[in-house]
C-alpha cells in the first residue's frame, strides 16, 4: 500500500469551543482548516507533519499537547517569539428556526479581535522541504503566500499530490493563480468562492466546490461540473469541521485505492470517492466541535 504521509501548512489555530448559554469553554483543541485536516489524517493513521509558525504562549503549548496526543509530528512547528498563535472562539448557538449553528470570534494574542496569524516564511519553508528524508504522499495548504507558492511548486515537481483549499481569492491574484497551477486538487466553498469560471482554463486538475446543504460539485480535467447531493443527517449537533472531514476522508480513500496520481482518476471514481467522503463529513455533524468525532470513537 502507498505510504500515508502528509505535510501541510496554513491556518493552524487553537479552537476554543463554547456552548450556548455557557461561559466556560468546553474544549481547547487544534483547529483551523490545515490544523483540522492534519489532526484528522493522523487519527486515520497517517504520518502528519504540520508546518506552522506559532509562538511560545500557553495557547501554543496546549496545541502542541493536542498534536502529540494524536501522534502528529511537531518537527516543523516553530514556537519562537517572531511567530503568532491564532485563536478562534466558536460559539455554538441555535438560530431563529431552532437549528444548531455557530459563530466564530477571533482573539489576538495581545488583545483585540482579529486573526493573529503569521505564515511560515519562504526561507523557512525551503529549509523544511530540503531537510526532508522522506517523500510525502500529499502536500496540503490553505493560504496563499510566497512560502506556499514555493512549497507547492517544489512538491509538484517531485510528483507529490498537491491539495489546495483556499479560503478566498482575496489578495494577490498572481500568487493565487500560481497556487492553482502548482496544485492537483483545488477545493473551495461556494460561499467564499462562488464564481467557478477561473477553473475553466485548466485541464489537468480536480476542482471541488462545496455547496453547503446542497452537497458539492466537482470538475475533473475540465469535463464539466458534476453535482453530488448532500448526505442527510437527522441528528445535526455541529456542522463545523464537516468540510475538513470530507477532505481528509477523500485523501485517505484515494491512497487506500492506491491512487497517488491524478491521471489515474475517472469521473466515476471521483464521484464514488467523494460520496464516501461526504458520508464521513455528514457523520461528523452529529458531534460537538470540528473534531468531536475523534473523541467519541477514539
Secondary structure, DSSP 8 states (H G I E B T S, - for coil): ----EEEEES--EEEEEE-TT--SEEEEEEESHHHHHHHHHHHTT-EEEEEEE--SSHHHHHHHHHHHHTT-B-TTEE--TT----EEEEEEEE-TTS-EEEEEEEE-TTSSSS-------HHHHHHHHHH-SS--SEEEE---SHHHHHHHHHHHHTT-EEEE--S-S-S-HHHHHHHHHT-SEEEEETTT----GGGTT-SS-EEEEE-GGG-EEEEETTS-EEEE-----S--S--TTHHHHHHHHHHHHHHHTT--SGGG--HHHHHHHHHHHHHHHHHHTTSSSTTHHHHHT-
